[in-house]
Amino acid sequence: MWDFPLRLLGGLHYLVLAHQASWDDIGGALDQHQEFLSRWTEEQDVQTNEVQRAWALLPGFLSLADGRPFDLLELGPSAGLNLMWDRYRYRYETGEWGTGALELTGDDRTPPPAELFARRVSVARRRGIDLNPVDVTTEHGARLLQSFVWPDQTARLERLRRAIETVRDDPPELMRGDYVQSLPALLSDRREGTQLVVFQSASTMYLDPSAMTKVRAALHEAARDEPLVYLTTGRAPEDDGFALEVERYPDGGSSRLAVFDFHGEWLDWGR
Ligand SMILES: C[S@@+](CC[C@H](N)C(=O)[O-])C[C@H]1O[C@@H](n2cnc3c(N)ncnc32)[C@H](O)[C@@H]1O
C-alpha cells in the first residue's frame, strides 16, 4: 500500500488531536493504540479538503456570474469546504472580495482583473456528491480532516479550522455516491431562475478516460434544454499546477482561465 506512511501518520495525528497520544511518545502510542492504528491504516483512505483552492477558484466563479443566483453542484467535495466559497474573504493584488471569518490570500503572480471583484453573487443551493463525504459537523469528521494536515502546517490547519466553522454554521447538502453514475439524476434536478454551475477540483484526475467521457456526456445531455457551465481543474500545460478551465454546455466549448498551484498557493491568471 503506497500510502501506508500517510495513513499511519494520519492515524497518529488523529489520536494526538483526540488527546489520546503525544508526538513526544510515538513508541508509546504505537504500542498502546496498535489495534486502532492497524484498523485505521487498513480502512481509512487519505481524506483531504483543501480550502485554499477556493482562493484560486473564486475569480473563476466570478467570471461566470450572469446575474442569476448560482445553483452549485460540486463533484468530489470531500467535506464541502469549497462549496462555501462565497462565505470567505479574499485578498488579491488587484482587489478584495467577500466577508467572513476566514481570509484567503496567496501569491497572485498574475492577478485576476480588478473588475471581477466588483461582482456580487448569491447562491441558491449548494450540493456535493462524494464517495466518502466527510461530515465536519461531527467531532470525528472535523478531526479526520485535520488529521491529514501535518501538525507543523499551522497556517493550513488554522484555515481548515475556520472553514469547518463556516460549514458548521450552514452545512451544504453532501451526498454519498459515485458522480460518474449519479450525475444524470443530479443534473435533472434544476432550479428555475438559477444558473447551474457544476465544479470540481482535484477529483476527476482520479477517473479513467472512459469515466470522464461519461461525465462529459451527462453534462452535454443535461444542457440540451437549458445551458450549464462546468468549472474544473485540469492539467496545466507545463504540469506545474492545475489549469482552471470552464466548459460550457451543451456545446462543450472550453477555455482556460488560469494556472494555479495544486494547493492554491499561487495563481497565474490568463496563462
Ligand atoms: C483529493 S480530494 C479533493 C477534495 C476537494 N475537491 C478539494 O479540492 O479539496 C478528491 C475527492 O474526490 C472524491 N471522489 C473521487 N472520485 C469520485 C467519484 N467517482 N465519485 C464521487 N467522489 C469521488 C474522493 O472521495 C475525495 O473526497
The ligand as an SDF file (V2000), in Angstrom:
LIG
                    3D

 27 29  0  0  0  0  0  0  0  0999 V2000
   -8.2580   14.9000   -3.2950 C   0  0  0  0  0  0  0  0  0  0  0  0
   -9.9230   15.0170   -2.7670 S   0  0  0  0  0  0  0  0  0  0  0  0
  -10.3010   16.6780   -3.2480 C   0  0  0  0  0  0  0  0  0  0  0  0
  -11.4250   17.2380   -2.4330 C   0  0  0  0  0  0  0  0  0  0  0  0
  -11.8380   18.6670   -2.8140 C   0  0  0  0  0  0  0  0  0  0  0  0
  -12.4430   18.6930   -4.1220 N   0  0  0  0  0  0  0  0  0  0  0  0
  -10.6850   19.6280   -2.7310 C   0  0  0  0  0  0  0  0  0  0  0  0
  -10.3280   20.2600   -3.7350 O   0  0  0  0  0  0  0  0  0  0  0  0
  -10.1260   19.7750   -1.6320 O   0  0  0  0  0  0  0  0  0  0  0  0
  -10.8040   14.0620   -4.0090 C   0  0  0  0  0  0  0  0  0  0  0  0
  -12.2360   13.7340   -3.5990 C   0  0  0  0  0  0  0  0  0  0  0  0
  -12.9310   13.1990   -4.7370 O   0  0  0  0  0  0  0  0  0  0  0  0
  -13.7340   12.1210   -4.3080 C   0  0  0  0  0  0  0  0  0  0  0  0
  -14.0140   11.2570   -5.4860 N   0  0  0  0  0  0  0  0  0  0  0  0
  -13.1080   10.6990   -6.3390 C   0  0  0  0  0  0  0  0  0  0  0  0
  -13.7550   10.0020   -7.3100 N   0  0  0  0  0  0  0  0  0  0  0  0
  -15.0900   10.1340   -7.0560 C   0  0  0  0  0  0  0  0  0  0  0  0
  -16.2720    9.6390   -7.7020 C   0  0  0  0  0  0  0  0  0  0  0  0
  -16.1960    8.8750   -8.7970 N   0  0  0  0  0  0  0  0  0  0  0  0
  -17.4770    9.9620   -7.1690 N   0  0  0  0  0  0  0  0  0  0  0  0
  -17.5380   10.7270   -6.0400 C   0  0  0  0  0  0  0  0  0  0  0  0
  -16.4530   11.2300   -5.3980 N   0  0  0  0  0  0  0  0  0  0  0  0
  -15.2480   10.9280   -5.8950 C   0  0  0  0  0  0  0  0  0  0  0  0
  -12.9000   11.4570   -3.2170 C   0  0  0  0  0  0  0  0  0  0  0  0
  -13.7080   10.6590   -2.3660 O   0  0  0  0  0  0  0  0  0  0  0  0
  -12.3010   12.6730   -2.4970 C   0  0  0  0  0  0  0  0  0  0  0  0
  -13.1070   13.1300   -1.4450 O   0  0  0  0  0  0  0  0  0  0  0  0
  1  2  1  0
  2  3  1  0
  2 10  1  0
  3  4  1  0
  4  5  1  0
  5  6  1  0
  5  7  1  0
  7  8  2  0
  7  9  1  0
 10 11  1  0
 11 12  1  0
 11 26  1  0
 12 13  1  0
 13 14  1  0
 13 24  1  0
 14 15  1  0
 14 23  1  0
 15 16  2  0
 16 17  1  0
 17 18  1  0
 17 23  2  0
 18 19  1  0
 18 20  2  0
 20 21  1  0
 21 22  2  0
 22 23  1  0
 24 25  1  0
 24 26  1  0
 26 27  1  0
M  CHG  2   2   1   9  -1
M  END
$$$$
